[in-house]
Amino acid sequence: MRNQLLHSVLLLCAAGAGLAASSWGFEDATVSVQGKGSGIGGGLKEKLTERKPLSKPVSLGASENLKVLLTTSENKKAKRPHQAFLNLRHPKSDLETSLAFQVKENGKAKIDLSQKDIPTQLLVSPEPLEASLIIASFGSSNPYKSKAFDLSIKLDTTSPQPSQEKPLRYGSLPEIHHIFKSDPNSPPKIITLVFVAAVLVALPALLVSWVSLGANLNHASRAFGNSPIPHALFFLSIVTMEGIFFMYYTSWNLFQTLPGAVGIGLVTFLSGSRALREVQERRLAGLR
């Protein structure tokens, strides 16, 4: 009984150790560089192994393509990971970039790149770049990250060299002085005087037309005697409204004008209705 129990414990420990040792890696990996017109079998082709980088740098020319083929595996079994990258790093500045592999369900992965796929900051580096493979996924398996080879960039000396843009830095900027439009001014005084003169000239014509249409000024005292407050308020509200318009024309803005206009308009409506009621009573009495 004790031996069986000890055997079971040993099996569980072995299984746990096997799970703990599970990790990601790759198999059947190659790196190749081919240029235009090199044909099948031309160019450079090297085999990659885990944890053992190539002894010689891989050179990438301006018109060449670099291709990495491999099969990702988890615990020596071909499997598709969550992420697989070729990481290029500058050994001195620690600048780096990661280029993603195209991975199929069976773990077959490839990446094909040229100099245009490499950032300018790394492309102009005189030192070889460190190319590392990164393979990882969800779960308890250990990720894989290790240097695979050195990548030497050979730029075309006959063409303009790539320019390195200055990186964007956030900080204080020069002070901005805003220039706002000046407040709208009233029309020139000469135009105002012309319109005032036109109104004053039209007043006598208005009075003559009023008299010719049958206005009876003799009833003014009777009207103010019957309903003095409505008639007085109505007349004063009309004059006050004209004063508000004058102030808006000369100095007030819209927010100063609207409250006064609304208040005076309410007074004009109420007093005018009372005054018209008094006029109607005199008409019904035959006094007009």
Buried (B, 14 or more C-beta within 10 A) or exposed (E): EEEEEEEEEEEEEEEEEEEEEBBBBBBEBEBBBBBEEBEEEEBBEBEBEBEEBBEEBBBBBBEBBBBBBBBBBBBEEBBBBEBBBBBBBBEEEEBBBEBEBEBEEEBBBEBBBEBEBBEEBBBBBEEBBBBBBBBBBEEEBBBBEBBBBBBBBEBEEEEEEBEEEEEEEEEEEEEEEEEEEEEEEEEEEEEEEEEEEEEEEEEEEEEEEEEEEEEEEEBEEEBBEBBEEBBEBBBBBBEBBEEBEEEBEEEBEEEEBEEBBEEBEEBBEBBBEBBEEBBEEBEEEEEE
